[in-house]
Amino acid sequence: MERNILIDLATDLAKGSVANYSVEEANEKLREALNKLTGTDGKFDPKKFRRNKHEVFEILEEVVDVRVEEGIKNQFDRFVDYRSVAFGDKLQFRPETDELFEVAKIAGGTNNLRRQRIHQYETYQIDTEWNGVKIYEELERFLSGRVDWVKLIDKIERSFQIEITNDIFTAIKAAYNGLTSPYKVSGSFDPDDFNELVEHIRAQTGMTPMVIGTRLAVQKAVPQYISDDMKDERNKDGYFKMVDGITFGIIPQAHKIGTDEFAIDNNFLLVLPNGNEKIVKFVMEGEALIKEVLGQHNADDTQEYTVRKKYGVGVERAAHYGVYILA
């Protein structure tokens, strides 16, 4: 299988839309293609792996990149602006101002108006830093070909996605701590407080807001009027998809790695302008890098690999959004 086809297959797997194969078949195709680079007739060959390992790592690096990228986009497309730059490049962001022109009454036949200029915010950039994992395997398992690279990459991909999820919501929490009334409401869900918050976002942006949160969070939002059909839909979906004319959506929850602690707080709702304004900026710098530590360099003969990605997360300065912190 050609390299580009292999990368396309991995991308389709990340999107969950494999045209010609089932997910299991697609994973097996990916596994077979890697096995051809690491062995003969289905048997792992350490010498062949040594000859081809750089190509294997390059493919795996690309697979990690596309699958992490697609996973983040699929999960957070509603409010995260994803950007990718080359190593060393820095993106400059300029927030949009909400300032409007003052309209004055004038007498007919005169142009005696005070000229105005919209204030421009200063540009800023998102700082990036390296994040990575170090994995190892027993030398005997490695030499016998019992290392399943596809499953390994799946776990690495999932690990990065969970860590990035945590970073995104850490940035949001740090930003909303600076929010004040009327864009920040605390307490049990109250329809009047909710609608007032929504109207402030609508008035500020001119857009009909939408609300997102975890399943446990959005379940706490209950409309004032509930019909029998709404009860049936609530029972089917697990939450009200519409509350007082405002659309609700769910952010998939995850556990912090190695714990039973949720990665995303279940006590707050994000109220967002339902348009092109994305409050979070996520910048991926460069590509994933895989580095091998040769087994004979370790006293216990284990085989080690590090997988690193460089990225940064920040909340748009002067972004217009609200937060409902639920009691």
C-alpha positions as CSV (number, residue, x, y, z in Angstrom):
1,M,0.0,0.0,0.0
2,E,1.4,3.4,-1.0
3,R,2.3,5.8,1.7
4,N,-0.2,8.5,0.7
5,I,-3.0,5.8,0.6
6,L,-1.9,4.7,4.0
7,I,-2.1,8.2,5.4
8,D,-5.5,8.7,3.8
9,L,-6.8,5.5,5.3
10,A,-5.6,6.6,8.8
11,T,-7.3,10.0,8.3
12,D,-10.6,8.3,7.3
13,L,-10.3,6.1,10.4
14,A,-9.9,9.2,12.5
15,K,-13.0,10.8,10.9
16,G,-14.9,7.5,11.3
17,S,-15.8,7.4,7.6
18,V,-14.0,4.6,5.8
19,A,-15.5,4.3,2.4
20,N,-14.4,0.9,1.2
21,Y,-13.8,-1.0,4.5
22,S,-15.2,-1.5,7.9
23,V,-13.2,0.1,10.7
24,E,-11.8,-3.4,11.6
25,E,-10.9,-4.0,8.0
26,A,-9.3,-0.6,7.7
27,N,-7.2,-1.1,10.8
28,E,-6.1,-4.5,9.5
29,K,-5.1,-2.9,6.2
30,L,-3.0,-0.3,8.1
31,R,-1.5,-3.1,10.2
32,E,-0.6,-5.2,7.0
33,A,1.0,-2.2,5.4
34,L,3.2,-1.6,8.4
35,N,4.0,-5.3,8.7
36,K,5.4,-5.3,5.1
37,L,8.0,-2.7,6.3
38,T,8.9,-4.6,9.4
39,G,8.8,-8.3,8.3
40,T,8.5,-11.0,5.7
41,D,5.5,-13.2,5.1
42,G,3.8,-11.9,8.2
43,K,6.8,-12.6,10.5
44,F,8.6,-9.7,12.2
45,D,12.2,-9.3,11.1
46,P,14.3,-7.2,13.4
47,K,16.9,-6.5,10.7
48,K,14.2,-5.4,8.2
49,F,12.7,-3.2,10.8
50,R,16.1,-1.7,11.4
51,R,16.4,-0.9,7.7
52,N,12.9,0.6,7.4
53,K,12.3,2.0,10.8
54,H,12.7,5.6,9.7
55,E,10.0,5.2,7.1
56,V,7.8,3.4,9.7
57,F,8.3,6.3,12.2
58,E,7.6,8.9,9.5
59,I,4.3,7.2,8.6
60,L,3.4,6.8,12.3
61,E,4.2,10.5,12.9
62,E,1.9,11.5,10.1
63,V,-0.8,9.2,11.3
64,V,-0.6,10.7,14.8
65,D,-0.8,14.2,13.4
66,V,-3.9,13.6,11.2
67,R,-5.7,11.6,13.8
68,V,-5.1,13.9,16.7
69,E,-6.0,16.9,14.5
70,E,-9.2,15.3,13.2
71,G,-10.2,14.2,16.7
72,I,-9.9,17.7,18.1
73,K,-11.7,19.2,15.2
74,N,-14.6,16.7,15.4
75,Q,-15.0,17.2,19.1
76,F,-14.5,21.0,19.5
77,D,-15.3,22.4,16.0
78,R,-18.1,24.6,17.5
79,F,-15.8,26.8,19.6
80,V,-12.1,25.9,18.8
81,D,-10.2,27.6,16.0
82,Y,-7.6,25.0,15.0
83,R,-4.4,26.3,13.3
84,S,-1.3,24.4,12.1
85,V,2.0,26.1,11.5
86,A,5.6,25.0,10.6
87,F,8.2,24.8,13.3
88,G,9.4,28.3,14.2
89,D,6.4,30.1,12.8
90,K,4.2,32.2,15.0
91,L,0.6,33.2,14.2
92,Q,-0.6,36.7,15.0
93,F,-4.2,37.0,16.1
94,R,-6.1,40.3,16.1
95,P,-9.4,40.2,18.0
96,E,-12.4,41.8,16.4
97,T,-13.7,44.8,18.2
98,D,-17.4,45.1,19.2
99,E,-17.2,48.9,18.8
100,L,-19.9,50.5,16.6
101,F,-20.1,53.9,14.9
102,E,-22.1,56.6,16.7
103,V,-25.0,57.8,14.5
104,A,-25.8,61.5,14.8
105,K,-28.7,63.6,13.8
106,I,-27.8,66.1,11.1
107,A,-29.6,68.9,9.3
108,G,-30.4,68.4,5.6
109,G,-27.7,69.6,3.1
110,T,-24.8,69.4,5.6
111,N,-21.9,67.0,6.0
112,N,-20.8,68.5,9.3
113,L,-20.1,65.2,11.0
114,R,-17.4,64.1,13.4
115,R,-15.4,61.5,11.7
116,Q,-14.8,58.2,13.5
117,R,-12.4,55.3,13.4
118,I,-13.0,51.9,14.9
119,H,-10.4,51.1,17.5
120,Q,-8.2,48.1,16.7
121,Y,-7.1,45.6,19.4
122,E,-3.4,44.7,19.7
123,T,-2.3,41.5,18.0
124,Y,-1.3,38.6,20.2
125,Q,0.1,35.1,19.7
126,I,-0.4,31.7,21.4
127,D,2.7,30.3,23.0
128,T,3.5,26.7,22.2
129,E,5.4,24.1,24.1
130,W,6.4,20.5,23.8
131,N,4.2,17.8,25.1
132,G,5.0,14.1,24.9
133,V,4.9,10.5,26.1
134,K,7.6,8.0,26.6
135,I,6.6,4.3,26.0
136,Y,8.6,1.1,26.3
137,E,8.2,-2.6,25.5
138,E,10.1,-5.7,26.6
139,L,12.8,-6.6,24.1
140,E,11.6,-10.1,23.6
141,R,8.1,-8.9,22.7
142,F,9.5,-6.5,20.3
143,L,11.8,-9.0,18.6
144,S,9.0,-11.6,18.4
145,G,6.8,-9.0,16.5
146,R,4.1,-8.9,19.2
147,V,4.1,-5.1,19.3
148,D,0.9,-4.0,17.6
149,W,1.8,-0.6,16.1
150,V,-1.8,0.2,15.2
151,K,-3.1,-0.3,18.7
152,L,-0.1,1.6,20.1
153,I,-0.8,4.6,17.9
154,D,-4.5,4.4,18.8
155,K,-3.6,4.7,22.5
156,I,-1.1,7.5,21.8
157,E,-3.6,9.4,19.7
158,R,-6.3,9.0,22.4
159,S,-3.8,10.1,25.1
160,F,-2.9,13.3,23.3
161,Q,-6.6,14.1,22.7
162,I,-7.5,13.7,26.3
163,E,-4.5,15.9,27.4
164,I,-5.5,18.5,24.8
165,T,-9.1,18.4,26.0
166,N,-7.8,19.1,29.5
167,D,-5.6,21.9,28.3
168,I,-8.5,23.5,26.4
169,F,-10.8,23.5,29.4
170,T,-8.0,24.7,31.7
171,A,-7.6,27.7,29.4
172,I,-11.4,28.3,29.4
173,K,-11.6,28.1,33.2
174,A,-8.7,30.5,33.5
175,A,-10.5,32.9,31.2
176,Y,-14.0,32.7,32.6
177,N,-12.6,33.4,36.1
178,G,-12.1,36.9,34.8
179,L,-15.7,37.2,33.5
180,T,-18.1,39.3,35.4
181,S,-21.9,39.9,35.4
182,P,-23.9,39.9,33.1
183,Y,-21.7,37.3,31.3
184,K,-21.1,35.0,34.2
185,V,-24.0,33.5,36.2
186,S,-23.7,31.1,39.2
187,G,-26.2,29.0,41.0
188,S,-28.8,26.3,40.2
189,F,-30.4,26.6,36.7
190,D,-32.9,29.4,36.6
191,P,-34.8,30.2,33.4
192,D,-34.9,33.9,34.0
193,D,-31.2,34.2,34.7
194,F,-30.4,32.0,31.7
195,N,-32.5,34.0,29.3
196,E,-31.0,37.3,30.5
197,L,-27.5,35.8,30.0
198,V,-28.5,34.6,26.5
199,E,-29.9,38.0,25.6
200,H,-26.7,39.8,26.6
201,I,-24.7,37.5,24.2
202,R,-27.3,38.1,21.5
203,A,-27.2,41.9,22.0
204,Q,-23.4,41.9,22.0
205,T,-22.9,39.8,18.9
206,G,-26.1,40.0,16.9
207,M,-26.2,36.2,16.7
208,T,-28.6,33.7,18.3
209,P,-26.5,32.0,21.0
210,M,-26.1,28.3,21.5
211,V,-25.1,26.4,24.7
212,I,-22.7,23.5,25.1
213,G,-21.6,21.4,28.0
214,T,-21.1,17.9,29.1
215,R,-24.1,15.6,29.2
216,L,-24.4,15.9,33.0
217,A,-24.2,19.7,32.7
218,V,-26.8,20.2,30.0
219,Q,-29.2,17.8,31.8
220,K,-29.6,20.4,34.4
221,A,-31.1,22.9,32.0
222,V,-34.9,22.5,32.1
223,P,-37.3,24.7,30.2
224,Q,-40.2,26.4,31.9
225,Y,-42.8,24.7,29.6
226,I,-42.5,21.0,28.9
227,S,-44.8,19.2,26.5
228,D,-45.3,15.4,26.3
229,D,-43.3,15.3,23.0
230,M,-40.5,17.2,24.8
231,K,-40.6,14.6,27.6
232,D,-40.3,11.8,25.0
233,E,-37.3,13.5,23.3
234,R,-35.7,14.2,26.7
235,N,-36.0,10.5,27.5
236,K,-34.5,9.5,24.2
237,D,-31.7,12.0,24.0
238,G,-30.9,12.4,27.7
239,Y,-31.3,16.1,27.7
240,F,-33.4,18.9,26.2
241,K,-32.0,19.8,22.9
242,M,-33.9,23.1,22.9
243,V,-34.5,25.3,26.0
244,D,-36.6,28.5,25.5
245,G,-35.6,28.6,21.8
246,I,-31.9,28.1,22.4
247,T,-30.1,25.1,21.0
248,F,-28.1,22.9,23.4
249,G,-25.2,20.6,22.4
250,I,-23.0,18.0,24.2
251,I,-19.3,18.0,24.6
252,P,-18.1,14.4,24.9
253,Q,-16.7,13.7,28.4
254,A,-13.4,11.9,29.2
255,H,-11.4,10.8,32.2
256,K,-8.1,12.3,33.0
257,I,-5.5,9.7,32.1
258,G,-4.9,7.2,34.9
259,T,-7.8,8.5,37.0
260,D,-11.5,8.3,37.4
261,E,-11.6,12.1,37.5
262,F,-13.5,13.8,34.7
263,A,-11.4,15.9,32.3
264,I,-14.3,18.4,31.8
265,D,-16.2,20.1,34.6
266,N,-19.9,18.9,34.8
267,N,-21.0,22.1,36.5
268,F,-20.8,24.8,33.7
269,L,-22.5,25.7,30.5
270,L,-20.8,27.7,27.7
271,V,-23.0,30.2,26.0
272,L,-21.6,30.9,22.6
273,P,-22.5,33.1,19.7
274,N,-23.7,30.7,17.1
275,G,-21.6,31.9,14.2
276,N,-18.0,32.0,13.0
277,E,-16.6,33.4,16.3
278,K,-14.6,30.6,18.0
279,I,-13.4,31.6,21.5
280,V,-10.5,29.2,21.8
281,K,-7.4,29.3,19.6
282,F,-5.4,26.1,19.3
283,V,-2.1,26.2,17.5
284,M,-0.2,23.0,16.5
285,E,3.5,23.8,15.7
286,G,5.3,21.4,13.4
287,E,4.7,17.7,13.2
288,A,4.8,14.9,15.7
289,L,8.2,13.5,16.3
290,I,9.1,9.9,17.3
291,K,12.5,9.1,18.7
292,E,13.8,5.6,19.5
293,V,16.1,4.6,22.4
294,L,17.9,1.5,21.3
295,G,17.3,-1.5,23.6
296,Q,21.0,-2.2,24.2
297,H,21.3,1.3,25.7
298,N,18.9,0.3,28.6
299,A,20.1,-1.9,31.4
300,D,16.9,-3.9,31.4
301,D,16.9,-4.4,27.5
302,T,13.6,-2.6,27.1
303,Q,12.8,-0.8,23.9
304,E,11.8,2.9,24.4
305,Y,10.1,5.4,22.2
306,T,9.2,9.0,22.8
307,V,6.3,10.7,20.9
308,R,6.3,14.5,21.0
309,K,4.0,17.2,19.7
310,K,4.3,21.0,20.1
311,Y,1.1,23.0,20.6
312,G,-0.5,25.8,22.6
313,V,-4.0,26.8,23.7
314,G,-5.5,30.2,24.5
315,V,-8.8,31.9,24.7
316,E,-9.5,34.8,22.3
317,R,-9.0,38.1,23.8
318,A,-12.2,40.2,23.8
319,A,-14.2,37.1,22.8
320,H,-17.9,37.3,23.4
321,Y,-19.3,34.4,25.4
322,G,-21.0,33.6,28.7
323,V,-20.7,31.0,31.3
324,Y,-23.4,29.6,33.5
325,I,-21.8,27.9,36.5
326,L,-24.3,25.4,37.9
327,A,-24.6,24.7,41.6
